[in-house]
């Protein structure tokens, strides 16, 4: 689903390849400068993203992971060469998938990465197909984040892990201008509060739910019961 607005200012929408996506990828791949930008812009610790992405690297051979939205492939930094994992990179935009594949080749991971065009509101995967679902900086982009949680948990096997990050709505007035500008530009959807993320996960029978706040961002993790 495409959010309105961004195409009007000539930056592309999430169905395309917006300028913001390129900037986001660049900050993640340049920890020193990117970390400083994150600290100033959204008062968030970029190292928390690296720590969350590392979960993929702990999957044993034969596991299946879903990354949605994969964007430019920043979550691939958690995958290891020769790990023997089926890593499905899903996104609504073909350009994003192309960028993820480029990143996979650069990291020597192309044999494990499977690109897939998909809408998170109706994922084309079977119930319980994945051992891990990751969704970094994703929920705040979706027009219906609650529905996205339902779908991501549906395709997760019992005992599997869902983890990700999102810009939250309840991080204080200092972040409200950023949220408003993001929505006007078409980059942000309705997003959610930290309590809503936890409630949605709990409503899908997830357990061991955690939410780690870092400035405007919240990092969530849960196990499907």
C-alpha positions as CSV (number, residue, x, y, z in Angstrom):
1,X,0.0,0.0,0.0
2,X,1.3,3.4,-0.9
3,X,1.2,6.4,1.4
4,X,0.2,9.6,-0.2
5,X,2.2,12.8,-0.2
6,X,5.8,11.9,-0.9
7,X,5.5,11.8,-4.7
8,X,4.1,15.4,-4.6
9,X,7.5,16.7,-3.3
10,X,9.4,14.6,-5.8
11,X,11.2,12.3,-3.4
12,X,9.5,9.0,-4.3
13,X,7.1,6.9,-2.2
14,X,7.8,3.6,-0.4
15,X,6.5,1.9,-3.5
16,X,9.4,3.4,-5.3
17,X,12.8,4.2,-3.8
18,X,12.6,7.4,-1.7
19,X,15.6,9.6,-0.9
20,X,15.1,9.0,2.8
21,X,15.6,5.2,2.3
22,X,19.0,5.9,0.7
23,X,20.0,8.2,3.6
24,X,18.8,5.7,6.2
25,X,20.9,2.9,4.6
26,X,24.0,5.2,4.5
27,X,23.7,6.1,8.1
28,X,23.5,2.4,9.1
29,X,26.5,1.5,7.0
30,X,28.6,4.3,8.5
31,X,28.4,3.8,12.2
32,X,30.5,6.8,13.3
33,X,28.8,9.5,11.3
34,X,25.5,7.7,11.2
35,X,25.5,7.1,14.9
36,X,26.1,10.9,15.5
37,X,23.2,11.7,13.1
38,X,20.8,9.3,14.9
39,X,21.8,10.8,18.2
40,X,21.1,14.4,17.1
41,X,18.1,13.8,14.9
42,X,16.1,11.3,16.9
43,X,18.1,10.9,20.1
44,X,18.5,7.2,19.4
45,X,21.5,4.9,19.8
46,X,22.2,3.3,16.5
47,X,24.1,0.4,18.2
48,X,20.7,-0.9,19.3
49,X,19.9,-1.6,15.7
50,X,23.1,-3.5,15.2
51,X,22.4,-5.6,18.3
52,X,18.9,-6.4,17.2
53,X,20.0,-7.4,13.7
54,X,22.6,-9.8,15.2
55,X,19.7,-12.1,16.1
56,X,19.7,-13.4,12.5
57,X,23.3,-14.5,12.9
58,X,22.3,-16.9,15.7
59,X,19.9,-18.9,13.6
60,X,21.1,-22.5,12.9
61,X,21.5,-24.0,9.4
62,X,18.2,-24.9,7.9
63,X,16.3,-22.0,9.5
64,X,14.1,-19.6,7.6
65,X,14.0,-15.8,8.3
66,X,11.7,-13.2,6.9
67,X,12.8,-9.5,6.6
68,X,9.9,-7.2,5.9
69,X,10.2,-4.5,4.8
70,X,13.8,-5.3,3.7
71,X,14.4,-1.8,2.3
72,X,17.9,-1.5,1.1
73,X,19.1,-4.6,3.0
74,X,20.5,-3.1,6.2
75,X,19.3,-6.1,8.3
76,X,21.6,-8.4,6.2
77,X,24.4,-7.3,8.4
78,X,23.2,-9.9,10.9
79,X,23.5,-12.8,8.4
80,X,26.8,-14.8,8.1
81,X,28.4,-16.3,5.0
82,X,27.8,-20.0,4.8
83,X,25.2,-19.9,7.6
84,X,22.8,-22.1,5.6
85,X,19.7,-19.9,6.3
86,X,16.9,-19.2,3.9
87,X,16.6,-15.4,4.2
88,X,13.5,-14.1,2.5
89,X,13.8,-10.3,1.8
90,X,10.3,-9.0,1.2
91,X,9.2,-5.5,0.2
92,X,6.5,-3.7,-1.7
93,X,9.0,-2.1,-4.1
94,X,11.1,-3.9,-6.7
95,X,13.8,-1.1,-6.4
96,X,14.2,-1.9,-2.7
97,X,14.6,-5.6,-3.6
98,X,17.2,-4.8,-6.2
99,X,19.1,-2.8,-3.6
100,X,18.9,-5.6,-1.1
101,X,20.3,-8.1,-3.7
102,X,23.1,-5.7,-4.4
103,X,23.9,-5.6,-0.7
104,X,23.7,-9.4,-0.5
105,X,26.3,-9.7,-3.3
106,X,28.5,-7.2,-1.6
107,X,28.5,-9.3,1.6
108,X,28.8,-12.6,-0.2
109,X,25.3,-13.7,1.0
110,X,23.5,-14.0,-2.4
111,X,23.1,-17.8,-2.0
112,X,20.9,-17.4,1.0
113,X,18.8,-14.4,0.1
114,X,15.5,-14.8,-1.7
115,X,13.8,-11.6,-2.8
116,X,10.0,-11.4,-2.8
117,X,7.5,-8.7,-3.7
118,X,5.0,-8.7,-0.9
119,X,2.5,-6.5,0.9
120,X,2.9,-6.8,4.7
121,X,-0.9,-6.5,5.1
122,X,-1.3,-9.8,3.2
123,X,1.9,-11.8,3.2
124,X,2.1,-14.6,0.6
125,X,3.6,-17.1,3.0
126,X,2.2,-20.1,4.8
127,X,1.3,-20.1,8.5
128,X,4.4,-20.9,10.6
129,X,6.8,-20.8,7.6
130,X,9.6,-18.8,9.4
131,X,11.7,-19.2,12.5
132,X,12.5,-15.5,12.7
133,X,10.7,-12.4,11.4
134,X,12.6,-9.1,11.5
135,X,11.0,-5.7,10.7
136,X,13.4,-2.8,11.3
137,X,12.0,0.7,11.0
138,X,9.0,-0.8,9.4
139,X,5.8,-0.5,11.5
140,X,5.8,3.3,11.3
141,X,5.8,3.1,7.5
142,X,2.8,0.8,7.2
143,X,-0.7,2.2,6.7
144,X,-2.1,-0.5,9.1
145,X,0.6,-1.5,11.6
146,X,-1.8,-3.6,13.7
147,X,-2.6,-5.7,10.6
148,X,1.1,-6.0,9.8
149,X,1.7,-7.5,13.3
150,X,-1.0,-10.0,12.8
151,X,0.5,-11.1,9.4
152,X,4.1,-11.2,10.7
153,X,3.1,-13.4,13.6
154,X,0.9,-15.6,11.5
155,X,3.9,-16.7,9.3
156,X,6.0,-17.3,12.4
157,X,6.3,-20.8,13.8
158,X,5.4,-21.4,17.5
159,X,8.5,-20.7,19.5
160,X,9.9,-18.4,16.7
161,X,11.0,-14.9,17.3
162,X,9.7,-11.6,16.0
163,X,11.9,-8.6,16.4
164,X,12.1,-5.1,15.0
165,X,12.1,-1.4,15.5
166,X,9.7,1.5,14.9
167,X,9.3,5.2,15.5
168,X,6.8,5.5,18.4
169,X,4.0,8.0,18.9
170,X,4.6,8.3,22.6
171,X,8.2,9.4,22.9
172,X,7.5,13.0,23.8
173,X,6.7,16.4,22.3
174,X,10.3,16.9,21.1
175,X,9.7,14.3,18.4
176,X,6.3,15.4,17.3
177,X,7.6,17.8,14.6
178,X,9.5,14.9,13.1
179,X,6.5,12.7,13.1
180,X,4.3,15.4,11.6
181,X,6.8,16.2,8.8
182,X,7.1,12.5,8.1
183,X,3.4,12.1,7.6
184,X,3.1,15.1,5.5
185,X,5.9,13.8,3.3
186,X,4.2,10.4,3.0
187,X,7.1,8.6,4.8
188,X,5.2,7.8,8.0
189,X,1.8,6.1,8.5
190,X,-0.2,6.3,11.7
191,X,2.5,4.4,13.6
192,X,1.7,3.3,17.2
193,X,2.6,3.7,20.8
194,X,4.8,1.4,22.8
195,X,1.8,0.1,24.6
196,X,0.0,-0.7,21.4
197,X,3.0,-2.7,20.0
198,X,3.1,-4.8,23.1
199,X,-0.7,-5.2,23.1
200,X,-0.8,-6.3,19.5
201,X,1.9,-8.8,20.1
202,X,0.2,-10.1,23.2
203,X,-3.1,-10.4,21.2
204,X,-1.4,-12.8,18.8
205,X,-0.4,-15.0,21.8
206,X,3.2,-13.9,21.8
207,X,5.1,-14.2,25.1
208,X,8.4,-12.8,26.5
209,X,7.5,-9.4,25.0
210,X,10.1,-6.7,25.5
211,X,10.2,-3.1,24.3
212,X,13.4,-1.1,24.6
213,X,13.0,2.7,24.0
214,X,15.8,4.7,22.5
215,X,14.8,8.3,21.7
216,X,12.1,8.3,19.1
217,X,12.6,4.6,18.4
218,X,11.3,1.5,20.1
219,X,12.9,-1.9,19.7
220,X,10.5,-4.8,20.2
221,X,11.1,-8.5,20.6
222,X,8.7,-11.4,21.3
223,X,8.3,-15.2,21.1
224,X,5.3,-16.8,19.4
225,X,3.5,-18.9,22.0
